[in-house]
Amino acid sequence: MRTVAAFLILAASFLLSAIPAATQAAVENCQDSRGVCAYQKPLQDLLAHGKDSEDQRRIAVRNLLAPESVPQYLVLALSEGSIFDNLVSAWERARVDKQVGTSAQGAGTTDLVSRPSTPELLGLAVQLGALTETVSGSTATFNANGYGAYQAIIQQPGICLVCSSSAWKNLNFALSFDLSRGSTKQLITNGAANSTTPTLGIVQLPQSSAQFSSLTVRYDIYNPLDPRSAQFKKAWSTAFKNHQNDLIAAAKGLDTALTDLLDPLIKDAALGDLENKYNPLIMADMTANDTSKLKTDFEAYFEELDTLAHKDIQGLDQKLSVAVAAYARYSQLNYDAVREAQGKPQFTAEYDYDHPVTQPDTHNFKLIYGYTPKGSSGALFTLNLTGSVYGGYIPASAKYGRMRDFQFAAQLDRPLGNVLTHPATFTAAGYVQYQFDPSVLNIGAGNLVPGTNITLPGDAQVLLGTKGTLGIVQAKVTVNTKSGFNIPIGVSWANKTDLIDATDVRGHVGITYDFNSLSQLFGR
Amino acid sequence: MACTLKVSGLNFTGPTGGKPTVKIIANNTKIVRAEYNSQEQPVKDNTSTTFSILSGRNLLLLNLAGPQEDVAIVEDCGTDPPLPMGGYSNDFQPALGFTIVGT
């Protein structure tokens, strides 16, 4: 439990420290001078190329001063607020491959199969139900991604479609708390408060309304991404061919949007005058490596460019919105292609430590495989293979072994409606578990020995249910709200549960939130 | 073969009717589509495009796909050294643009 407490403290301090600092940085870097913020990369490149060849210096200045050279900078610089962030977040919310809640084993779960991805920043789920367990419950799950947390601390965006890979990006943690069981603490009293009250030596005080239920650590396994390697080049060629038609279609939309923006600008002689005015100034700043003067000169240039853009481009805001949407669409396709080249199939290794209320703790080792069939309109097929072992001490005379069970599960998630903005996701899943021995039930001290009036002096264990195969099928619809909340509603049928050898039909409901929707709060 | 395009400030000039070949130099990044003066241009092997220069100032757009890496766009000048036109380092950009002035 010390680990759990330390994790919670870390998460809380991260949230408290990241929000004000990141918001302040956003004001300084982006809202007060959006031009400098959007053009940060070419500004940095310019200083880095100060002593390079004439051609490299010319290209560095061109990327900064010619608005058509890298149009994304101009689009971001002129866009109001965080349109781009919102679009990326919308795409993140639309993904069907994220596991926000707890997995199949344990009370208070609505998910029969663990999906291959997790929220890229933070996730929170409250779920009611059970799948393999006899007793239903309600569970709260807190999810965090290593990279997202790190990005928030250093005041960078939590979600980035083109950022370099980081090992932390593939590491995720989740903690679940069972909300339906409270814990108590035994305390010795100092005697009765008045003479009419019988003396009570010991009282049980409620300590909390929830108890730790499980800890999950996940790591996504990809082939290492080295763009220079022959292996990546080969994989990229294949991935590019697979996505080429989609990319061409998206490129057409992007070009139309960019032409609408850029054509009026480049055909205005005033743009040439503006470039000629600032070209020597910026070149001198680059040679002198004068960051402060460079920033001042660029801000003056951008102010004039902004005025010119508003004069030349009719319906600028509308055209910017179209361009931003086109960029988001195209970037998503390129991201998918690069991910495919990076490693397909995608595997996720997961470790779960489960702490059930009346059963021994278990360690579960899971391999998750996710696959999106070609032409399936965003559907995701997921397979899970799991092995579970009992944790802790097993008495020498125990009638059960260390190995608890093996599990195999498969799931199909299909978006209902538009792939990017679908309002709901349909899920069909199947689960098979082979258990080597009947389930073990812990009976705590103070309970009666079954069938007698004898109170147990210490902890005891009994075997309940049957060994063998447990099968479950589930159908579920998850309602995806625009605000980032998802509501899974499902029904499942099982041939038995872990403790009772009889068929079982259950309903499940939950609410999950992916904090990617608030990623703007944490970064630029 | 000499280059068709010449550097003029931050833009490029060339004779109207000239046919420059613009190509990409990168480990992986490919040209997905090319458009000049709002007209789609043929892309060869996802690495180059050749177009006919029109009179006046017109926009050449190149759509790229690839991982985050170094990318250079040059005019292929045959036996002569290529003319560096643009690019970026350790980045990915969906589109790059060039103003070509036909003279």
Interface residues (C-beta under 8 A of the other chain):
Chain A: K41 D45 D55 Q56 R58 I59 V61 R62 N63 L65 A66 E68 S69 V70 P71 Q72 V162 C163 S164 L225 P227 R228 F232 K233 W236 F240 H243 Q244 L247 I248 A251 K252 L254 D255 L258 T259 L262 D263 I266 K267 G272 E275 N276 N279 Y327 Y330 S331 L333 N334 A337 V338 A341
Chain B: V7 G9 L10 N11 N27 N28 K30 V32 R33 E35 S38 E40 N46 G56 R57 L59 L61 N63 A65 G66 P67 Q68 E69 P84 M85 G86 G87 Y88 S89 N90 D91 F92 Q93 P94 A95 L96 G97 F98 T99
